[in-house]
Amino acid sequence: RLPRARRRSLVLEVAHDAGTGAHSLPEIEFLRLCRRAGLPGPQCQVRRVDRAGRRRYLDAYFKDFGMHVEIDGEQHADASVRWADLKRQNDLWVAGDRVLRFPAWVVRRHPTEVAAQVRAALEAAGWRA
C-alpha cells in the first residue's frame, strides 16, 4: 500500500516472517536458510499433544516427510531442560518421525552445513528437489 515508503522491502520481509509463525530470530533465520537452499518450507510452531496430554510446540515441521527441526537456544543447555527436550524428542522418534536439532548459533554461523543436513534428512524421507 505504501509503494514509496522507506525500507518497504524490509517491512514486507518482516511481515512475511511473522506470518510464518516463527517465534524467534533463529527460527526466522532457519526459514530463510530453507528458502535460499531451495528446500520446502516447514510449518512453524506446530502444536501437538504429548503422551502426558500437555501441549507442545514444534519449531519447524515438514509434515509431508514426518521431519521436525528443533532450534535450541542457550536455555536448552541446562541439564533439566535438556532432559525434557530429549524426552519429547524420544516420543517423536517412537511415533516414527525424524528429528534434527541445531543450536541457534549453528543456524546463524554455519547455514550451509545446516541446509546440507536438512536436505539429506528430507531426501532420506522421500523428498525430491
C-alpha positions in Angstrom: 0.0 0.0 0.0 2.9 2.3 0.6 5.0 1.8 -2.6 7.4 4.6 -1.8 7.8 4.0 1.9 11.3 3.9 3.2 12.5 0.4 3.9 9.4 -1.1 2.3 11.1 -4.3 1.4 12.4 -4.7 5.0 8.8 -4.2 6.3 7.4 -6.7 3.8 10.1 -9.3 4.7 9.4 -8.9 8.5 5.7 -9.2 7.9 6.2 -12.3 5.8 8.4 -13.9 8.5 5.9 -13.0 11.3 3.2 -14.6 9.2 5.1 -18.0 9.1 4.6 -18.5 12.8 8.3 -18.3 13.7 8.8 -17.1 17.3 12.5 -16.3 17.4 15.3 -14.9 15.3 17.0 -18.3 14.9 13.7 -19.7 13.6 13.4 -16.9 11.1 16.9 -17.5 10.0 16.1 -21.1 9.6 13.2 -20.3 7.3 15.4 -18.0 5.2 18.0 -20.7 5.1 15.4 -23.1 3.7 14.3 -20.6 1.0 17.9 -19.9 0.0 18.7 -23.6 -0.2 15.6 -24.5 -2.3 14.2 -26.6 0.5 10.5 -27.0 1.1 9.1 -24.6 3.7 8.2 -26.1 7.0 5.3 -25.2 9.2 6.4 -23.3 12.3 5.3 -23.7 15.9 3.0 -26.6 15.1 1.0 -27.6 18.2 0.9 -31.2 19.3 -0.2 -33.0 22.5 2.4 -35.2 24.2 1.7 -38.6 25.8 1.0 -36.9 29.1 -1.6 -34.7 27.5 0.4 -31.5 27.6 0.5 -29.1 24.6 3.9 -28.8 22.9 5.1 -26.7 20.0 7.5 -27.9 17.3 9.9 -25.2 16.0 9.8 -26.4 12.3 7.8 -29.3 11.0 8.0 -30.8 7.5 4.6 -32.6 7.7 4.8 -34.4 4.4 8.1 -36.0 5.4 7.5 -36.6 9.1 10.5 -34.5 10.0 11.0 -32.0 12.8 13.7 -29.4 13.2 14.3 -28.1 16.7 16.4 -25.0 17.2 17.9 -24.8 20.6 18.8 -21.5 22.3 21.1 -21.2 25.3 18.3 -22.1 27.7 18.4 -25.6 26.3 21.9 -26.1 27.8 20.5 -26.5 31.4 20.5 -30.2 32.3 16.8 -30.4 33.3 15.7 -28.5 30.2 17.9 -30.8 28.0 16.4 -33.9 29.6 12.9 -32.6 28.9 13.9 -31.9 25.3 15.3 -35.4 24.9 12.1 -37.0 26.3 10.0 -35.1 23.9 12.3 -36.0 21.1 12.2 -39.7 22.0 8.4 -39.5 21.9 8.6 -38.2 18.3 11.1 -40.9 17.4 8.9 -43.6 18.9 6.0 -42.3 16.8 8.2 -42.7 13.7 9.2 -39.2 12.9 12.7 -37.9 12.3 14.1 -35.1 14.5 17.1 -32.9 13.8 18.4 -30.5 16.4 20.6 -27.5 15.9 21.9 -24.9 18.4 20.8 -21.4 17.4 24.4 -20.3 16.9 25.0 -23.1 14.3 21.9 -21.9 12.3 23.5 -18.4 12.2 27.1 -19.3 11.7 27.0 -22.5 9.6 23.9 -22.2 7.5 25.4 -24.3 4.6 26.1 -27.2 7.0 22.6 -27.0 8.4 21.0 -26.9 5.0 23.0 -29.9 3.9 21.8 -31.9 6.9 18.2 -30.9 6.4 18.4 -31.7 2.7 19.9 -35.1 3.4 17.2 -35.9 6.0 14.4 -34.7 3.7 15.8 -36.8 0.8 16.0 -39.9 3.1 12.3 -39.3 3.9 11.4 -39.2 0.2 11.7 -35.5 -0.8 13.0 -34.9 -4.3 14.1 -31.4 -5.4 
